[in-house]
Amino acid sequence: MLRLIKTEEEYENALEDAYSLMQRDNLEGEDQDRLELLTLLIEHYEKEHYTVMPPNPIDAIKFRLEQLGKPETELSKILGARSRQSEILSGKRKLSLEMIRRLHDALGIPAVSLIGKY
């Protein structure tokens, strides 16, 4: 019987069970329902015990540029001035609301990643 995961041992066991079920070719019926429930229980436990903090805004910008294969000079085009790009990346200048909007629109960086402290 499935129930809420309360300990690290139960969490590890649930992960093993879910992995085992995912290795099957044709998952149907009760096994499919069990995997769905295990997934929900695992997700609930992880939200409670493994909170992931958003990255600092400068790291988020650099990471996204790297993902897209764009140089840091791309920020000049988005933010409007090369000096602004340098100030932002060095931490000398904070992002304004307008800059956050532009970065979100142009690079698809979640706003929550851009509003954090740095």
C-alpha positions in Angstrom: 0.0 0.0 0.0 1.3 3.4 -0.9 1.5 6.2 1.7 3.2 9.5 2.2 7.0 9.3 2.2 8.3 10.5 5.6 11.9 9.3 5.8 15.0 9.2 3.6 14.9 5.4 3.6 11.3 5.4 2.4 12.3 8.0 -0.3 15.1 5.8 -1.5 12.8 2.8 -1.6 10.2 4.7 -3.6 12.9 5.8 -6.1 14.0 2.2 -6.6 10.4 1.1 -7.1 9.7 3.8 -9.6 12.9 3.1 -11.5 12.0 -0.6 -11.6 8.5 0.1 -13.0 9.9 2.5 -15.6 12.2 -0.2 -16.9 9.2 -2.3 -18.1 8.2 -2.1 -21.7 4.4 -2.2 -21.5 3.3 -0.6 -18.3 -0.5 -0.9 -17.9 -3.2 -1.2 -15.3 -2.2 -1.3 -11.7 1.5 -0.9 -12.4 0.9 2.2 -14.4 -1.3 3.6 -11.5 1.4 2.6 -9.0 4.1 4.5 -11.0 1.9 7.6 -11.2 1.2 7.6 -7.4 4.9 6.9 -6.6 5.8 9.9 -8.8 3.5 12.2 -7.0 4.7 11.0 -3.6 8.3 11.4 -4.6 7.6 14.9 -5.9 5.9 15.9 -2.7 8.8 14.6 -0.6 11.4 16.4 -2.8 9.5 19.7 -2.5 9.6 19.4 1.2 13.2 18.2 1.7 15.2 19.3 -1.4 14.3 22.9 -2.1 16.3 24.4 -4.9 17.0 28.0 -4.6 17.1 30.1 -7.9 20.6 31.1 -9.0 21.9 34.6 -8.5 20.8 36.8 -11.5 24.3 37.2 -12.9 24.9 33.4 -12.9 21.5 32.9 -14.5 22.3 35.4 -17.3 25.7 33.9 -18.0 24.3 30.3 -17.9 21.5 31.2 -20.3 23.9 32.9 -22.7 26.1 29.9 -22.7 23.1 27.6 -23.3 22.2 29.6 -26.3 25.8 29.8 -27.6 25.8 33.6 -27.4 28.6 35.8 -26.3 28.2 38.1 -23.3 28.3 41.0 -25.7 24.7 40.0 -26.6 23.7 41.8 -23.5 24.7 45.1 -25.1 22.0 44.5 -27.7 19.4 43.6 -25.2 20.2 46.3 -22.6 21.2 49.0 -25.0 24.8 49.9 -24.0 28.1 48.0 -23.7 29.0 49.8 -20.4 25.7 48.6 -19.0 26.5 45.0 -19.9 29.9 45.4 -18.1 28.3 47.0 -15.0 25.7 44.3 -14.7 28.0 41.3 -15.1 30.5 42.8 -12.6 27.8 43.4 -10.1 28.3 47.1 -10.0 24.9 47.8 -11.3 21.6 46.1 -10.3 19.0 45.1 -12.8 16.1 47.4 -13.2 12.6 46.2 -13.8 12.9 47.2 -17.5 16.1 45.2 -17.8 14.5 42.2 -16.2 11.7 42.3 -18.7 14.0 42.6 -21.6 16.2 39.7 -20.4 13.1 37.6 -19.8 11.7 38.4 -23.3 15.0 38.1 -25.2 16.6 35.1 -23.4 13.7 33.4 -21.8 15.2 33.6 -18.3 12.5 33.2 -15.6 11.9 36.5 -13.9 12.3 34.8 -10.5 15.9 34.1 -11.4 16.5 37.7 -12.3 15.0 39.3 -9.2 17.1 37.5 -6.6 19.7 39.2 -4.4 23.3 39.3 -5.6 
